[in-house]
Amino acid sequence: MGSAPSLGERDYVREGATQTAVKILVVGHFAVGKTTLI
């Protein structure tokens, strides 16, 4: 039980993963938009 991450740590990790996924989506969206414009 002591090794299990606390609720705050789990939320922090989930928040970081969500921000990373959003960044990847935004970068991918811009990359696709630029290639279609050219």
Backbone torsions as a table, in degrees:
resi	resn	phi	psi	omega
1	MET	NA	-35.6	-177.6
2	GLY	-68.1	-25.4	-178.2
3	SER	-83.8	-14.1	-179.3
4	ALA	-68.2	136.9	179.2
5	PRO	-65.8	145.0	179.1
6	SER	-73.2	167.2	-179.0
7	LEU	-60.3	-40.9	-180.0
8	GLY	-62.3	-42.2	179.7
9	GLU	-65.4	-40.7	179.2
10	ARG	-62.8	-43.1	179.7
11	ASP	-63.4	-39.0	-179.0
12	TYR	-63.9	-44.7	179.9
13	VAL	-64.8	-42.8	-179.5
14	ARG	-63.4	-40.9	179.6
15	GLU	-62.8	-43.4	179.2
16	GLY	-63.3	-41.7	179.8
17	ALA	-65.4	-38.9	179.5
18	THR	-64.6	-44.4	179.9
19	GLN	-63.1	-39.2	179.0
20	THR	-64.2	-43.2	-179.9
21	ALA	-63.7	-41.1	179.6
22	VAL	-63.9	-42.1	179.3
23	LYS	-60.7	-43.9	-179.8
24	ILE	-62.5	-41.9	-179.8
25	LEU	-64.3	-44.3	-178.6
26	VAL	-64.6	-46.5	-180.0
27	VAL	-62.7	-43.2	179.1
28	GLY	-63.7	-38.9	179.6
29	HIS	-63.2	-45.1	179.5
30	PHE	-66.0	-38.7	179.9
31	ALA	-63.5	-43.3	179.2
32	VAL	-65.8	-41.6	179.8
33	GLY	-61.9	-40.7	-179.4
34	LYS	-67.8	-41.1	-177.7
35	THR	-69.0	-32.4	-179.8
36	THR	-76.7	-27.2	179.5
37	LEU	-73.9	-33.5	-176.7
38	ILE	-70.1	NA	NA
